[in-house]
Every structure is written in structure tokens, then in C-alpha cells.
């Protein structure tokens, strides 16, 4: 697995941990200590023996993933399932870094995967936002487009998914496309306040005043998924043979509009919904003013995502996940837990 000890990766390891499962966790040098701490927590939580977790120092941007020749031979011989999660998840990422990690890094992981003789599955974690500037319904079977992108994160994840897509004819590949991942639906736990958390923290400043003016709109849906749903979906379908060769949108089949999201948060905070609903174009222009991020807490890089008329079809995901009794909870059912976590952890 690459991407450990990231937010999704560490939870996925805990979910997959068993007495008869050996993990090889590719970790960058400066994250080794943190990774070991998380492994110890997983051992305590799951009862899995410590020796089942091997931390392999490396880097997906380096030749042979930065792994020594001897270790590389062991990994090739022993590995059966690959989970590639490592990427730069930052809407404001610089071009060079995004291409080096997301595109070149994925190519190097692909090269390793092609040398694994006993490969059962190659699970690649992409994003729904490979859709870029496309509008309307985005199907799981669609990838190629020329609509352009809002940032280098989207563009490089798109190019990386194209690289993995080309392997479907020769390897057992499953591509997962999560939408916007938020905290745990049960505990509210998260590691980063971005996305919908910009809106939460905006309303938290002056709830009874700010809730009056709804900065969302009724025409745009923001697709949010809790991290526990994403982890359960990957864990189940990574072992489901029907998922081989599929691209799966781990998204909410019934997402709320940004207007509904605003009211769901405002109502949980104040027991009242918004009153004024200004034209979306006015809100968008205001949020893009130079002084706006300092006042709203929403960086300019995040503004477009509240005004993108896109919806993600989840037909493949719905069919495959139904067999495992996995469904995406509606935002309204867990918004309270997200807010309670933010209240208890004002800074991360």
C-alpha cells in the first residue's frame, strides 16, 4: 500500500487487518515515525500481530519506488494485492509537484505492479474530479474529455487515471473514484478542515447572523461522502471479483444542493434555516474578491467547487455495493457528528 499513514490509508489498513494478512506499507522517510505510531494503534485496536506490518521506506517518485533491490525482490514475490493511494491532495498544488507525484509516481507504481507474478488485484484510488470542467452527469464508464481543469490536482489525477486505465486489459484492475471525503459519519473524526469544513467554520464565526444569508444555490450539488463509507467500499470491492475491470464512483447517489447543505449545517447550529438567498453569480463573484478568503475562510481555490453543475452517476457502485449491504449515508444523518468533532477540535 502506498499513501500510508494518510487519512484514508491508515483506516483502510485497520479495516483490512487480519491475523493471516501481511502488509507492506510504503512510507516516505520523514513519515516513518508517524507511521509506526499508527501501526501500534492499529495493533492495539485490531489485535493483529505487530510483525504483520512491514514499513518499507521509499518514495513513489523515485526509481523502483526508492526501495532497495533486495527488498524489492521480496515485495514482488510476496505481494498479492496493491492499493495505490499516495498522491498530492491539494487544490492549490504547484504544477511540477502535482505531475511528479500524481502522474510520474503512478507510472512508477504501475511499473512495479506489472512485475508482481502473483497479483490478485491492483486497486487505484482516483477521484470523481477527473471530470474537470465537464458539466452534467458524469458516468463511471467515462474518462476522456477535453473540457479542461480547474487546477493541477484535477489534471494530474486525470492523467494518472488514464495511465491505470490502460492496464485493465492485462491486469486485474479496479479504479475507485471518491467524491469529496469528509469525516467519519459516526465519530465525525477527520484530519483536515477543507471542502465543506470551510462552510462549517464560516458559519461558526457568527452562526445566528451568518445563517440568514444562504451562500449556496439550488442548482449545484456538492457530493460529500464520509470516510468510513469510502473505506468500507474499497475494502469490500477490492476482494469482489465482479469489481475487476470496473471504475467505481464512491459518491453519494442522492447528494444535497449547496443551498441544502448550507441549511443543514445552519439548522444543526441554530435550529433555524437561512432567510435570504442571493443570486449565485453574486455570491461567486464576492467569494473571489481579494479580501474574501480572510473574511470567509474559503480560499479562492475552493470556490469553484460550490458552483460546479456536475453530478456523478453511481450505477456500477450501487450494484456492486448492494451485494455487501453498503450504502452511503445522507449528509443530514451525520452532520451533527461532524459539527461536534469540529467543536471539540477547533484546530487540527
C-alpha positions in Angstrom: 0.0 0.0 0.0 1.1 3.5 -0.9 -0.1 6.6 0.9 0.3 5.3 4.5 -0.1 6.9 7.0 -2.6 9.1 5.2 -6.2 9.7 6.4 -7.8 7.0 4.2 -4.9 4.7 4.0 -4.5 4.2 7.8 -8.2 3.5 8.2 -8.1 1.1 5.3 -5.2 -0.8 6.9 -7.1 -1.1 10.1 -10.2 -2.4 8.2 -8.2 -5.0 6.3 -6.0 -6.1 9.2 -6.3 -9.8 10.0 -4.0 -12.4 11.6 -3.3 -14.0 8.3 -2.6 -10.8 6.3 0.9 -9.4 5.8 1.1 -5.7 5.0 4.0 -3.9 3.2 3.4 -0.2 3.8 5.5 2.1 1.5 6.3 5.1 3.7 8.4 8.2 3.0 11.4 8.7 5.3 10.0 11.7 7.1 6.8 9.8 7.9 8.3 6.6 9.4 7.9 7.7 13.0 4.3 8.7 12.5 3.6 5.5 10.5 5.0 3.4 13.4 2.7 5.2 15.8 -0.3 4.4 13.7 0.7 0.8 13.2 0.9 0.4 17.0 -2.6 1.9 17.4 -3.9 -0.5 14.7 -2.3 -3.4 16.5 -4.0 -2.4 19.8 -7.3 -1.8 18.1 -7.4 -5.0 16.0 -5.3 -7.5 17.9 -3.3 -8.1 14.7 0.3 -9.1 15.4 2.9 -6.3 15.1 5.0 -8.5 12.8 2.2 -8.4 10.2 3.1 -4.8 9.4 6.3 -4.1 7.5 7.2 -0.4 7.0 9.1 -0.1 3.7 11.0 3.2 3.4 10.5 4.5 -0.1 9.0 7.2 -2.4 6.8 6.6 -5.4 8.6 9.4 -7.3 11.9 7.6 -7.3 13.2 4.8 -9.5 12.0 1.4 -8.2 9.9 3.4 -5.7 13.1 4.2 -3.8 13.2 0.6 -2.5 16.5 -1.4 -2.2 17.0 -4.2 -4.7 16.7 -6.9 -2.0 13.6 -5.5 -0.5 12.1 -5.0 -4.0 12.5 -8.7 -4.8 10.8 -9.7 -1.6 7.9 -7.3 -2.3 7.5 -8.7 -5.8 7.5 -12.3 -4.6 5.2 -11.8 -1.6 2.7 -9.2 -2.8 -0.8 -10.3 -4.0 -2.8 -7.1 -3.7 -1.7 -3.5 -4.3 -3.5 -0.4 -3.0 -2.2 2.8 -4.5 -3.4 5.8 -2.5 -0.3 8.1 -2.5 -1.0 11.5 -4.2 -0.9 15.2 -3.5 -4.4 16.1 -2.4 -4.2 19.9 -2.6 -6.4 22.1 -4.8 -3.6 24.7 -4.9 -0.8 22.3 -5.6 2.0 23.6 -7.9 2.3 22.1 -11.4 5.7 20.5 -11.0 4.9 18.8 -7.7 1.5 17.6 -8.9 3.0 16.0 -12.1 5.9 14.4 -10.2 3.8 12.8 -7.6 0.4 12.1 -9.1 1.4 11.2 -12.7 5.1 10.1 -12.6 4.6 8.5 -9.3 1.6 6.5 -10.6 3.6 5.4 -13.6 6.3 4.0 -11.3 3.7 2.2 -9.2 2.3 0.8 -12.4 5.7 -0.5 -13.5 6.1 -2.3 -10.1 2.6 -3.8 -10.4 3.4 -5.2 -13.8 6.3 -7.2 -12.3 4.2 -8.8 -9.5 3.8 -12.5 -10.5 1.0 -13.4 -8.0 -1.1 -10.3 -8.4 -4.7 -10.7 -7.4 -5.8 -7.1 -7.7 -4.5 -3.6 -8.4 -6.7 -1.0 -6.6 -6.1 2.5 -7.7 -7.7 5.4 -5.7 -8.6 8.2 -8.1 -11.2 11.0 -7.6 -14.6 12.0 -9.1 -12.9 15.3 -10.1 -11.1 13.7 -13.0 -14.2 15.1 -14.7 -12.6 18.6 -14.6 -14.8 21.3 -16.1 -17.3 18.9 -17.6 -21.0 19.7 -16.8 -24.0 17.5 -16.3 -23.9 13.8 -15.5 -20.5 12.1 -15.2 -20.7 8.3 -15.8 -18.3 5.8 -14.2 -17.6 4.5 -17.7 -16.4 7.9 -18.9 -12.9 9.4 -18.5 -11.6 11.0 -21.7 -12.6 14.6 -22.2 -11.2 18.0 -23.4 -13.2 20.3 -21.1 -10.2 21.4 -19.2 -9.5 21.5 -15.4 -9.8 24.0 -12.5 -6.3 23.1 -11.1 -3.3 20.9 -11.4 -4.7 18.4 -8.8 -7.6 17.6 -11.1 -5.5 17.5 -14.2 -2.8 15.2 -12.8 -5.3 12.8 -11.2 -7.0 12.6 -14.6 -3.7 11.8 -16.4 -2.8 9.3 -13.7 -6.1 7.5 -14.0 -5.6 7.3 -17.8 -2.3 5.5 -17.1 -4.1 3.0 -14.8 -7.0 2.6 -17.2 -4.6 1.3 -19.9 -3.7 -1.6 -17.7 -7.2 -3.0 -17.5 -6.6 -5.2 -20.5 -3.6 -7.0 -19.0 -4.1 -6.8 -15.2 -6.9 -7.2 -12.6 -7.5 -3.5 -12.0 -10.2 -1.7 -10.0 -10.3 2.1 -10.0 -12.1 3.9 -7.2 -13.3 7.5 -7.6 -14.3 9.0 -4.2 -16.0 12.3 -4.3 -15.3 14.9 -1.5 -14.3 12.9 1.5 -15.4 14.3 4.9 -15.1 12.9 8.5 -16.4 9.7 9.9 -20.2 9.5 9.9 -20.2 8.0 13.4 -17.5 9.9 15.2 -17.0 12.9 13.0 -13.3 12.4 13.1 -11.2 14.0 10.3 -7.6 15.2 9.8 -8.1 18.3 7.7 -10.5 21.1 7.6 -11.2 21.8 3.9 -14.1 21.4 1.5 -17.4 21.6 3.4 -15.4 22.5 6.6 -14.8 26.0 5.1 -18.5 26.5 5.2 -18.8 25.0 8.7 -16.1 27.2 10.1 -17.6 30.2 8.3 -21.0 29.7 10.0 -19.3 29.0 13.3 -17.9 32.6 13.4 -21.4 34.2 13.8 -24.0 31.4 13.5 -27.2 33.4 14.1 -26.1 36.2 11.8 -24.4 34.3 9.0 -27.1 31.7 8.7 -29.5 34.4 7.5 -27.8 34.7 4.0 -27.5 31.3 2.2 -24.3 31.4 0.1 -25.3 28.1 -1.6 -27.6 27.6 -4.6 -30.3 25.2 -5.7 -28.8 24.3 -9.0 -25.4 22.8 -7.9 -24.9 19.7 -5.8 -21.8 19.1 -3.8 -21.2 15.4 -3.5 -19.9 14.5 0.0 -19.0 11.1 1.4 -17.9 10.1 4.9 -14.5 8.4 5.1 -16.0 5.3 6.7 -18.2 4.7 3.7 -15.2 5.1 1.4 -13.1 2.7 3.4 -15.9 0.1 3.6 -16.5 0.4 -0.1 -12.8 -0.1 -1.1 -12.3 -3.0 1.4 -15.3 -4.9 0.1 -14.9 -4.4 -3.6 -11.1 -4.9 -3.6 -12.0 -8.6 -2.8 -15.0 -8.8 -5.1 -14.2 -10.4 -8.4 -17.1 -8.6 -10.1 -15.2 -5.3 -9.5 -12.3 -6.3 -11.7 -12.0 -4.1 -14.7 -14.5 -1.6 -13.2 -14.3 2.1 -12.4 -16.4 2.8 -9.3 -17.7 6.2 -8.1 -17.7 6.2 -4.3 -20.1 9.0 -4.3 -23.5 9.9 -2.7 -26.3 8.7 -5.1 -28.5 11.5 -3.6 -26.3 14.5 -2.8 -27.6 17.7 -1.4 -27.5 21.0 -3.3 -25.1 23.6 -1.8 -28.2 25.5 -0.7 -29.5 22.4 1.2 -26.0 21.8 2.7 -25.9 25.4 4.0 -29.3 25.0 5.6 -28.5 21.5 7.0 -25.4 23.0 8.8 -27.2 26.2 9.8 -30.2 24.3 11.2 -28.0 22.0 13.2 -26.1 25.0 14.7 -29.0 27.4 15.3 -32.2 25.4 14.8 -33.1 27.8 12.0 -32.6 27.8 8.3 -31.5 30.7 6.0 -33.8 33.6 5.1 -32.1 35.4 2.2 -30.9 33.6 -1.0 -28.9 36.0 -3.2 -28.2 35.2 -6.9 -25.4 32.5 -7.2 -23.4 34.7 -9.6 -23.3 37.5 -7.0 -22.1 35.1 -4.3 -19.4 33.6 -6.5 -18.0 37.0 -7.5 -18.0 38.1 -3.9 -16.1 35.0 -2.8 -13.5 35.6 -5.5 -12.7 39.2 -4.3 -9.1 39.6 -3.0 -10.2 40.2 0.6 -12.8 37.4 0.7 -10.7 34.4 1.9 -9.6 36.4 5.0 -13.3 37.0 5.9 -15.0 33.8 4.8 -12.2 31.3 5.4 -12.8 29.9 1.9 -9.6 30.1 -0.3 -10.1 31.1 -3.9 -9.1 27.5 -5.0 -12.1 26.1 -3.2 -14.7 28.5 -4.5 -15.4 26.8 -7.9 -16.5 23.5 -6.2 -19.6 25.2 -4.8 -20.7 26.3 -8.3 -19.9 23.3 -10.5 -23.0 21.9 -12.1 -21.9 18.2 -12.1 -23.5 15.1 -10.8 -21.8 11.7 -10.6 -23.7 8.6 -11.7 -23.1 5.7 -9.3 -24.8 2.8 -11.1 -21.9 0.5 -11.0 -21.1 1.3 -7.4 -24.7 0.9 -6.3 -25.0 -2.6 -7.9 -21.7 -3.8 -6.5 -22.0 -2.3 -3.0 -25.6 -3.6 -2.6 -24.3 -7.1 -2.6 -22.2 -6.2 0.5 -25.1 -4.2 2.2 -23.0 -1.0 1.9 -24.8 2.3 1.3 -23.7 5.9 1.5 -25.5 7.8 4.4 -27.1 11.1 3.6 -25.3 14.2 4.9 -28.2 15.2 7.1 -27.9 12.0 9.0 -24.3 12.7 10.2 -23.8 16.5 10.0 -24.3 16.6 13.8 -21.3 14.3 14.4 -19.1 16.4 12.1 -20.0 19.6 13.9 -19.4 18.0 17.3 -15.9 17.0 16.3 -15.1 20.5 15.0 -16.4 21.9 18.2 -14.2 19.6 20.3 -11.2 20.0 17.9 -11.1 23.7 16.7 -7.6 23.2 15.4 -6.0 20.2 13.7 
